[in-house]
Amino acid sequence: MRRIVVVGAGQAGLVLALGLQRHGYAVTVVTDRDAETIRAGGLISNQCLFHPALTRERALGINFWDGDAPEILGASFGLAGDSPEPAIAWQARFDHPAQSVDQRVKVSDWLTAFAGRGGEVRLGKVTPDGLEEYAREFDLVLVAAGRGPQFDSLFPRDDARSPYREPQRTIGIMYLVSGRDEPLPVYPGLTFGLSQAGELFGLPVQSVRGPVFGLGFFGVPGGPMDVWDDVADVDEHFALAMALLRKQFPWVEESLADARPSGPLDVLRGRVLPIVRDPVGTLPSGAKVLAMGDAAVTNDPIAGQGANMASHAAAVYERRILDHGDRPFDEAFQRRTFAEYWEKAQHATRLSNDFLAPPPDHVLATLDAAQTAPEVARRFAHVFSDPADYAAWLTDEKVALDYLGSNGF
Ligand SMILES: Cc1cc2nc3c(=O)[nH]c(=O)nc-3n(C[C@H](O)[C@H](O)[C@H](O)COP(=O)(O)OP(=O)(O)OC[C@H]3O[C@@H](n4cnc5c(N)ncnc54)[C@H](O)[C@@H]3O)c2cc1C
């Protein structure tokens, strides 16, 4: 039986580990934080998962929160204009609900389930040098340790696929609950707001504290939404969030008028550098290790793609590993595996990177048309779950305008 080690217990690593475990593989997960530490810690993500990723979790039987987690039924879009009402506004239902379960819940429950099903969990922070020991012990070493520079030396930036050299947004997210007996009267789906200063991304979440509303702001650096650097605590974060709401997205304010922070740890502030890396690392011994999830491709979270693509990576990597049988997991295998993942993931990266730039006129025209054409709105709302359609449609001005023409615009 092949021995496989996954470094990192997040959406990518654990979905793969749990999937391989089902097929009888002896999988070891190495993580720097145990389940209880993750559950008791600070906010990790807004983690909106769309239908393809949810389908995968259901197929693996690791959809522990269906029935409890609020269904995310559609998308509500608003473009800020000169008045308190949005200049463009529309809503569209998803064909299948999305879902956001706090990663502190997911990751800790999955880690516990993996260990409960006989999986080996080792606690420790792995360094690039430390991977050598794992390469000696295991047939395949997968690095699923998330974003950031810690494995820069192994997985260098792929310049051709990485248009940005600096983070493009300053991000502040927090979880909110109602301060009254009734739930917050929020839209039961994704609330997406666009202004010249940045974006708002809000959604119902099943968190460590039960149902909450996740409110995220993505500010253009140096602009009026770039406010998070010196924030001291959750109260200051909340005050700034409400001020941003009032100024940039006033039409959303009323639904959060009775909101209050859900807890002192339910905040996250920072920046994300979007980067695509060479996914195959070579250790000093010559052994090859393969990156997955954010460790291979990190998108700015503006379009909610990272966890969805982490899940996609787990599905592709699992099938490739199963199909490979007893053959060595050499560099050719590793490159083919990433290449198959990238066939789809490239569209999520394109979507995320494009959202970081001001929308071109044909995209604005499409958003405008969506107000009166439900099919245009429906199609736009589904680019989050099917970014390949975004690439086939809205990256080309002529295709986009022809489509509008065929819809009577
Ligand atoms: C503000 C924000 C909002 C987001 N919203 C969404 C969204 O709505 N939808 C969406 O799809 N994505 C979203 N994302 C992105 C998503 O959270 C990530 O893409 C996804 O979690 C990546 O999964 P991963 O398993 O690759 O990495 P991670 O989830 O980062 O997991 C990595 C794991 O490895 C462990 N680890 C790290 N270093 C080491 C080490 N050296 N040794 C051992 N273990 C280690 C960590 O503790 C962690 O458990 C958002 C991200 C942010 C920051």
The ligand as a Gaussian input file, in Angstrom:
#p B3LYP/6-31G(d) Opt

LIG

0 1
 C      -10.704000      36.791000       4.192000
 C      -10.804000      35.548000       3.377000
 C      -12.025000      35.182000       2.820000
 C      -12.129000      34.039000       2.024000
 N      -13.322000      33.705000       1.486000
 C      -13.415000      32.620000       0.677000
 C      -14.667000      32.232000       0.102000
 O      -15.718000      32.833000       0.353000
 N      -14.674000      31.145000      -0.718000
 C      -13.542000      30.442000      -1.004000
 O      -13.603000      29.479000      -1.772000
 N      -12.352000      30.772000      -0.462000
 C      -12.270000      31.832000       0.375000
 N      -11.071000      32.151000       0.930000
 C       -9.872000      31.356000       0.589000
 C       -9.806000      30.037000       1.347000
 O       -9.943000      30.250000       2.728000
 C       -8.483000      29.363000       1.051000
 O       -8.212000      29.383000      -0.314000
 C       -8.501000      27.906000       1.505000
 O       -8.716000      27.834000       2.887000
 C       -7.176000      27.231000       1.156000
 O       -7.152000      25.937000       1.686000
 P       -5.752000      25.212000       1.911000
 O       -6.088000      23.895000       2.503000
 O       -4.941000      25.278000       0.690000
 O       -4.982000      26.120000       2.969000
 P       -5.379000      26.521000       4.458000
 O       -6.838000      26.532000       4.657000
 O       -4.610000      27.761000       4.759000
 O       -4.807000      25.314000       5.348000
 C       -3.436000      25.147000       5.554000
 C       -3.239000      24.304000       6.794000
 O       -1.872000      24.005000       6.950000
 C       -1.441000      24.248000       8.269000
 N       -0.031000      24.638000       8.161000
 C        0.444000      25.802000       7.696000
 N        1.778000      25.781000       7.698000
 C        2.157000      24.572000       8.166000
 C        3.416000      23.960000       8.398000
 N        4.545000      24.610000       8.109000
 N        3.438000      22.718000       8.902000
 C        2.292000      22.051000       9.181000
 N        1.067000      22.588000       8.979000
 C        1.006000      23.833000       8.465000
 C       -2.372000      25.367000       8.755000
 O       -2.483000      25.391000      10.145000
 C       -3.673000      24.999000       8.067000
 O       -4.399000      24.105000       8.861000
 C      -10.964000      33.269000       1.766000
 C       -9.746000      33.607000       2.353000
 C       -9.659000      34.724000       3.158000
 C       -8.345000      35.086000       3.779000

